Amino acid sequence: MAGQGSGGNVLAAICSFFIPGLGQLVQGRILAALLFFVLVTVNYALAATGILFFMGLFGFIFHVWAIINAARFKGDA
């Protein structure tokens, strides 16, 4: 990747918008991709049960964090 603001980071942010962690995976950051995917998915799943409905807020926060993280990634300088 060419760095922050590059077309690759924009594409990664768009990927993370649809599937959390996919943008990090596109950038080659497998551990970060797995972490974001699991965090968002677990929180949204807990919110869907209705018992822990407030977990949807945490899922949303982690989802937005994944998008911003993919967009701001600088790579190996």
N, CA, C and O atoms as CSV, one atom per row, in Angstrom:
chain,resi,resn,atom,element,x,y,z
A,1,MET,N,N,0.833,-1.178,0.000
A,1,MET,CA,C,0.000,0.000,0.000
A,1,MET,C,C,0.883,1.249,0.000
A,1,MET,O,O,1.965,1.260,0.587
A,2,ALA,N,N,0.421,2.259,-0.644
A,2,ALA,CA,C,1.181,3.499,-0.771
A,2,ALA,C,C,1.095,4.359,0.481
A,2,ALA,O,O,1.901,5.276,0.639
A,3,GLY,N,N,0.168,4.104,1.360
A,3,GLY,CA,C,0.050,4.880,2.592
A,3,GLY,C,C,-1.348,5.438,2.771
A,3,GLY,O,O,-2.249,5.212,1.964
A,4,GLN,N,N,-1.493,6.177,3.861
A,4,GLN,CA,C,-2.796,6.755,4.199
A,4,GLN,C,C,-3.306,7.629,3.063
A,4,GLN,O,O,-2.564,8.439,2.509
A,5,GLY,N,N,-4.556,7.462,2.728
A,5,GLY,CA,C,-5.169,8.231,1.661
A,5,GLY,C,C,-5.022,7.604,0.292
A,5,GLY,O,O,-5.565,8.116,-0.687
A,6,SER,N,N,-4.298,6.508,0.211
A,6,SER,CA,C,-4.114,5.856,-1.078
A,6,SER,C,C,-5.397,5.143,-1.486
A,6,SER,O,O,-6.280,4.907,-0.661
A,7,GLY,N,N,-5.489,4.806,-2.764
A,7,GLY,CA,C,-6.666,4.099,-3.261
A,7,GLY,C,C,-6.846,2.761,-2.582
A,7,GLY,O,O,-7.974,2.304,-2.395
A,8,GLY,N,N,-5.743,2.125,-2.209
A,8,GLY,CA,C,-5.823,0.839,-1.518
A,8,GLY,C,C,-6.489,0.960,-0.163
A,8,GLY,O,O,-7.254,0.083,0.239
A,9,ASN,N,N,-6.202,2.044,0.544
A,9,ASN,CA,C,-6.827,2.244,1.854
A,9,ASN,C,C,-8.299,2.572,1.715
A,9,ASN,O,O,-9.106,2.175,2.555
A,10,VAL,N,N,-8.659,3.295,0.662
A,10,VAL,CA,C,-10.073,3.589,0.423
A,10,VAL,C,C,-10.822,2.292,0.143
A,10,VAL,O,O,-11.911,2.064,0.671
A,11,LEU,N,N,-10.232,1.454,-0.687
A,11,LEU,CA,C,-10.839,0.154,-0.985
A,11,LEU,C,C,-10.957,-0.699,0.278
A,11,LEU,O,O,-11.974,-1.356,0.497
A,12,ALA,N,N,-9.918,-0.684,1.102
A,12,ALA,CA,C,-9.946,-1.445,2.352
A,12,ALA,C,C,-11.036,-0.942,3.292
A,12,ALA,O,O,-11.708,-1.739,3.946
A,13,ALA,N,N,-11.213,0.375,3.362
A,13,ALA,CA,C,-12.261,0.946,4.218
A,13,ALA,C,C,-13.641,0.549,3.713
A,13,ALA,O,O,-14.534,0.245,4.504
A,14,ILE,N,N,-13.812,0.553,2.397
A,14,ILE,CA,C,-15.102,0.139,1.824
A,14,ILE,C,C,-15.359,-1.337,2.119
A,14,ILE,O,O,-16.483,-1.724,2.442
A,15,CYS,N,N,-14.320,-2.155,2.008
A,15,CYS,CA,C,-14.474,-3.586,2.326
A,15,CYS,C,C,-14.872,-3.785,3.786
A,15,CYS,O,O,-15.729,-4.613,4.094
A,16,SER,N,N,-14.248,-3.023,4.682
A,16,SER,CA,C,-14.575,-3.138,6.111
A,16,SER,C,C,-15.971,-2.621,6.418
A,16,SER,O,O,-16.585,-3.038,7.401
A,17,PHE,N,N,-16.476,-1.721,5.589
A,17,PHE,CA,C,-17.842,-1.247,5.780
A,17,PHE,C,C,-18.835,-2.393,5.618
A,17,PHE,O,O,-19.795,-2.498,6.381
A,18,PHE,N,N,-18.605,-3.248,4.631
A,18,PHE,CA,C,-19.530,-4.346,4.367
A,18,PHE,C,C,-19.280,-5.559,5.259
A,18,PHE,O,O,-20.224,-6.169,5.760
A,19,ILE,N,N,-18.021,-5.904,5.454
A,19,ILE,CA,C,-17.673,-7.026,6.329
A,19,ILE,C,C,-16.535,-6.563,7.233
A,19,ILE,O,O,-15.433,-6.308,6.746
A,20,PRO,N,N,-16.777,-6.450,8.533
A,20,PRO,CA,C,-15.730,-5.971,9.433
A,20,PRO,C,C,-14.503,-6.876,9.380
A,20,PRO,O,O,-14.613,-8.097,9.488
A,21,GLY,N,N,-13.340,-6.262,9.215
A,21,GLY,CA,C,-12.095,-7.022,9.154
A,21,GLY,C,C,-11.645,-7.342,7.742
A,21,GLY,O,O,-10.481,-7.685,7.531
A,22,LEU,N,N,-12.535,-7.238,6.773
A,22,LEU,CA,C,-12.161,-7.557,5.396
A,22,LEU,C,C,-11.135,-6.562,4.865
A,22,LEU,O,O,-10.248,-6.934,4.098
A,23,GLY,N,N,-11.250,-5.316,5.265
A,23,GLY,CA,C,-10.279,-4.311,4.837
A,23,GLY,C,C,-8.885,-4.630,5.351
A,23,GLY,O,O,-7.901,-4.481,4.626
A,24,GLN,N,N,-8.801,-5.064,6.593
A,24,GLN,CA,C,-7.506,-5.444,7.146
A,24,GLN,C,C,-6.963,-6.678,6.419
A,24,GLN,O,O,-5.757,-6.797,6.202
A,25,LEU,N,N,-7.839,-7.574,6.055
A,25,LEU,CA,C,-7.417,-8.768,5.320
A,25,LEU,C,C,-6.885,-8.383,3.941
A,25,LEU,O,O,-5.886,-8.944,3.490
A,26,VAL,N,N,-7.529,-7.445,3.275
A,26,VAL,CA,C,-7.068,-6.953,1.980
A,26,VAL,C,C,-5.668,-6.343,2.120
A,26,VAL,O,O,-4.843,-6.462,1.215
A,27,GLN,N,N,-5.410,-5.699,3.245
A,27,GLN,CA,C,-4.110,-5.080,3.493
A,27,GLN,C,C,-3.064,-6.089,3.953
A,27,GLN,O,O,-1.897,-5.732,4.112
A,28,GLY,N,N,-3.460,-7.336,4.170
A,28,GLY,CA,C,-2.523,-8.372,4.578
A,28,GLY,C,C,-2.318,-8.482,6.073
A,28,GLY,O,O,-1.366,-9.120,6.520
A,29,ARG,N,N,-3.193,-7.872,6.853
A,29,ARG,CA,C,-3.094,-7.913,8.315
A,29,ARG,C,C,-4.093,-8.936,8.838
A,29,ARG,O,O,-5.219,-8.595,9.201
A,30,ILE,N,N,-3.675,-10.167,8.871
A,30,ILE,CA,C,-4.577,-11.283,9.176
A,30,ILE,C,C,-5.053,-11.250,10.628
A,30,ILE,O,O,-6.237,-11.463,10.891
A,31,LEU,N,N,-4.162,-10.989,11.559
A,31,LEU,CA,C,-4.557,-10.987,12.977
A,31,LEU,C,C,-5.549,-9.870,13.270
A,31,LEU,O,O,-6.535,-10.086,13.975
A,32,ALA,N,N,-5.300,-8.682,12.737
A,32,ALA,CA,C,-6.227,-7.561,12.937
A,32,ALA,C,C,-7.575,-7.867,12.291
A,32,ALA,O,O,-8.625,-7.544,12.846
A,33,ALA,N,N,-7.538,-8.493,11.110
A,33,ALA,CA,C,-8.779,-8.846,10.421
A,33,ALA,C,C,-9.601,-9.820,11.257
A,33,ALA,O,O,-10.811,-9.649,11.405
A,34,LEU,N,N,-8.956,-10.822,11.792
A,34,LEU,CA,C,-9.650,-11.819,12.610
A,34,LEU,C,C,-10.200,-11.176,13.883
A,34,LEU,O,O,-11.323,-11.464,14.295
A,35,LEU,N,N,-9.409,-10.310,14.499
A,35,LEU,CA,C,-9.838,-9.646,15.731
A,35,LEU,C,C,-11.075,-8.781,15.499
A,35,LEU,O,O,-12.048,-8.878,16.246
A,36,PHE,N,N,-11.041,-7.940,14.470
A,36,PHE,CA,C,-12.190,-7.081,14.196
A,36,PHE,C,C,-13.420,-7.899,13.814
A,36,PHE,O,O,-14.526,-7.590,14.257
A,37,PHE,N,N,-13.244,-8.932,13.004
A,37,PHE,CA,C,-14.382,-9.742,12.594
A,37,PHE,C,C,-15.044,-10.412,13.797
A,37,PHE,O,O,-16.268,-10.400,13.929
A,38,VAL,N,N,-14.232,-10.990,14.664
A,38,VAL,CA,C,-14.774,-11.689,15.831
A,38,VAL,C,C,-15.438,-10.701,16.794
A,38,VAL,O,O,-16.540,-10.960,17.278
A,39,LEU,N,N,-14.777,-9.571,17.077
A,39,LEU,CA,C,-15.359,-8.584,17.999
A,39,LEU,C,C,-16.720,-8.087,17.516
A,39,LEU,O,O,-17.688,-8.070,18.276
A,40,VAL,N,N,-16.784,-7.690,16.267
A,40,VAL,CA,C,-18.033,-7.146,15.733
A,40,VAL,C,C,-19.108,-8.219,15.656
A,40,VAL,O,O,-20.250,-7.987,16.052
A,41,THR,N,N,-18.751,-9.383,15.151
A,41,THR,CA,C,-19.731,-10.456,14.985
A,41,THR,C,C,-20.303,-10.917,16.319
A,41,THR,O,O,-21.512,-11.118,16.438
A,42,VAL,N,N,-19.454,-11.084,17.317
A,42,VAL,CA,C,-19.916,-11.532,18.637
A,42,VAL,C,C,-20.834,-10.487,19.265
A,42,VAL,O,O,-21.873,-10.827,19.831
A,43,ASN,N,N,-20.451,-9.217,19.164
A,43,ASN,CA,C,-21.289,-8.165,19.756
A,43,ASN,C,C,-22.625,-8.040,19.047
A,43,ASN,O,O,-23.656,-7.879,19.700
A,44,TYR,N,N,-22.626,-8.111,17.719
A,44,TYR,CA,C,-23.897,-8.058,17.003
A,44,TYR,C,C,-24.753,-9.298,17.308
A,44,TYR,O,O,-25.976,-9.193,17.412
A,45,ALA,N,N,-24.131,-10.447,17.449
A,45,ALA,CA,C,-24.877,-11.672,17.766
A,45,ALA,C,C,-25.503,-11.584,19.152
A,45,ALA,O,O,-26.648,-11.993,19.346
A,46,LEU,N,N,-24.758,-11.052,20.112
A,46,LEU,CA,C,-25.316,-10.885,21.462
A,46,LEU,C,C,-26.458,-9.880,21.458
A,46,LEU,O,O,-27.435,-10.047,22.187
A,47,ALA,N,N,-26.343,-8.845,20.645
A,47,ALA,CA,C,-27.425,-7.859,20.549
A,47,ALA,C,C,-28.656,-8.483,19.907
A,47,ALA,O,O,-29.783,-8.141,20.265
A,48,ALA,N,N,-28.452,-9.385,18.972
A,48,ALA,CA,C,-29.577,-10.014,18.278
A,48,ALA,C,C,-30.379,-10.934,19.200
A,48,ALA,O,O,-31.552,-11.203,18.937
A,49,THR,N,N,-29.758,-11.416,20.275
A,49,THR,CA,C,-30.486,-12.281,21.199
A,49,THR,C,C,-31.548,-11.511,21.970
A,49,THR,O,O,-32.522,-12.088,22.454
A,50,GLY,N,N,-31.351,-10.207,22.079
A,50,GLY,CA,C,-32.316,-9.394,22.801
A,50,GLY,C,C,-32.022,-9.299,24.275
A,50,GLY,O,O,-32.463,-8.361,24.940
A,51,ILE,N,N,-31.282,-10.257,24.795
A,51,ILE,CA,C,-30.961,-10.234,26.216
A,51,ILE,C,C,-29.911,-9.158,26.487
A,51,ILE,O,O,-30.021,-8.397,27.448
A,52,LEU,N,N,-28.910,-9.107,25.641
A,52,LEU,CA,C,-27.839,-8.132,25.798
A,52,LEU,C,C,-27.916,-7.121,24.654
A,52,LEU,O,O,-26.970,-6.966,23.882
A,53,PHE,N,N,-29.043,-6.445,24.559
A,53,PHE,CA,C,-29.295,-5.544,23.429
A,53,PHE,C,C,-28.295,-4.401,23.348
A,53,PHE,O,O,-28.045,-3.876,22.263
A,54,PHE,N,N,-27.713,-4.003,24.493
A,54,PHE,CA,C,-26.744,-2.904,24.494
A,54,PHE,C,C,-25.438,-3.277,23.797
A,54,PHE,O,O,-24.643,-2.394,23.475
A,55,MET,N,N,-25.202,-4.569,23.559
A,55,MET,CA,C,-23.981,-5.003,22.879
A,55,MET,C,C,-23.971,-4.540,21.426
A,55,MET,O,O,-22.913,-4.506,20.797
A,56,GLY,N,N,-25.120,-4.188,20.891
A,56,GLY,CA,C,-25.181,-3.657,19.538
A,56,GLY,C,C,-24.417,-2.348,19.425
A,56,GLY,O,O,-23.812,-2.063,18.392
A,57,LEU,N,N,-24.446,-1.554,20.486
A,57,LEU,CA,C,-23.684,-0.313,20.504
A,57,LEU,C,C,-22.187,-0.603,20.442
A,57,LEU,O,O,-21.453,0.048,19.698
A,58,PHE,N,N,-21.741,-1.577,21.225
A,58,PHE,CA,C,-20.326,-1.949,21.189
A,58,PHE,C,C,-19.959,-2.510,19.821
A,58,PHE,O,O,-18.880,-2.223,19.301
A,59,GLY,N,N,-20.841,-3.303,19.240
A,59,GLY,CA,C,-20.596,-3.836,17.902
A,59,GLY,C,C,-20.461,-2.728,16.884
A,59,GLY,O,O,-19.592,-2.780,16.013
A,60,PHE,N,N,-21.319,-1.721,16.987
A,60,PHE,CA,C,-21.249,-0.578,16.079
A,60,PHE,C,C,-19.935,0.186,16.259
A,60,PHE,O,O,-19.311,0.593,15.279
A,61,ILE,N,N,-19.525,0.377,17.493
A,61,ILE,CA,C,-18.268,1.083,17.767
A,61,ILE,C,C,-17.085,0.319,17.178
A,61,ILE,O,O,-16.218,0.915,16.540
A,62,PHE,N,N,-17.048,-0.993,17.389
A,62,PHE,CA,C,-15.960,-1.805,16.834
A,62,PHE,C,C,-16.001,-1.805,15.304
A,62,PHE,O,O,-14.955,-1.819,14.657
A,63,HIS,N,N,-17.202,-1.790,14.727
A,63,HIS,CA,C,-17.348,-1.779,13.273
A,63,HIS,C,C,-16.783,-0.473,12.694
A,63,HIS,O,O,-16.041,-0.495,11.712
A,64,VAL,N,N,-17.134,0.643,13.300
A,64,VAL,CA,C,-16.610,1.930,12.848
A,64,VAL,C,C,-15.093,1.988,13.051
A,64,VAL,O,O,-14.372,2.538,12.218
A,65,TRP,N,N,-14.621,1.425,14.147
A,65,TRP,CA,C,-13.183,1.388,14.416
A,65,TRP,C,C,-12.460,0.591,13.329
A,65,TRP,O,O,-11.378,0.982,12.891
A,66,ALA,N,N,-13.049,-0.515,12.896
A,66,ALA,CA,C,-12.446,-1.328,11.826
A,66,ALA,C,C,-12.352,-0.533,10.526
A,66,ALA,O,O,-11.348,-0.615,9.818
A,67,ILE,N,N,-13.389,0.231,10.212
A,67,ILE,CA,C,-13.388,1.034,8.985
A,67,ILE,C,C,-12.310,2.112,9.062
A,67,ILE,O,O,-11.545,2.292,8.114
A,68,ILE,N,N,-12.247,2.819,10.172
A,68,ILE,CA,C,-11.252,3.889,10.333
A,68,ILE,C,C,-9.841,3.307,10.347
A,68,ILE,O,O,-8.924,3.884,9.762
A,69,ASN,N,N,-9.667,2.180,11.004
A,69,ASN,CA,C,-8.362,1.541,11.068
A,69,ASN,C,C,-7.871,1.140,9.681
A,69,ASN,O,O,-6.688,1.287,9.372
A,70,ALA,N,N,-8.761,0.642,8.860
A,70,ALA,CA,C,-8.372,0.262,7.493
A,70,ALA,C,C,-8.044,1.497,6.664
A,70,ALA,O,O,-7.128,1.458,5.842
A,71,ALA,N,N,-8.769,2.582,6.862
A,71,ALA,CA,C,-8.541,3.797,6.084
A,71,ALA,C,C,-7.262,4.514,6.495
A,71,ALA,O,O,-6.640,5.176,5.664
A,72,ARG,N,N,-6.861,4.402,7.740
A,72,ARG,CA,C,-5.708,5.150,8.225
A,72,ARG,C,C,-4.419,4.342,8.266
A,72,ARG,O,O,-3.398,4.853,8.724
A,73,PHE,N,N,-4.435,3.108,7.805
A,73,PHE,CA,C,-3.273,2.237,7.852
A,73,PHE,C,C,-2.134,2.822,7.016
A,73,PHE,O,O,-2.349,3.205,5.866
A,74,LYS,N,N,-0.931,2.897,7.576
A,74,LYS,CA,C,0.213,3.479,6.880
A,74,LYS,C,C,1.140,2.440,6.278
A,74,LYS,O,O,1.928,2.765,5.389
A,75,GLY,N,N,1.069,1.222,6.729
A,75,GLY,CA,C,1.929,0.180,6.187
A,75,GLY,C,C,3.350,0.292,6.690
A,75,GLY,O,O,3.641,1.053,7.613
A,76,ASP,N,N,4.225,-0.469,6.080
A,76,ASP,CA,C,5.641,-0.449,6.448
A,76,ASP,C,C,6.326,0.708,5.742
A,76,ASP,O,O,6.472,0.706,4.519
A,77,ALA,N,N,6.740,1.686,6.514
A,77,ALA,CA,C,7.336,2.896,5.928
A,77,ALA,C,C,8.801,2.752,5.653
A,77,ALA,O,O,9.432,3.687,5.161
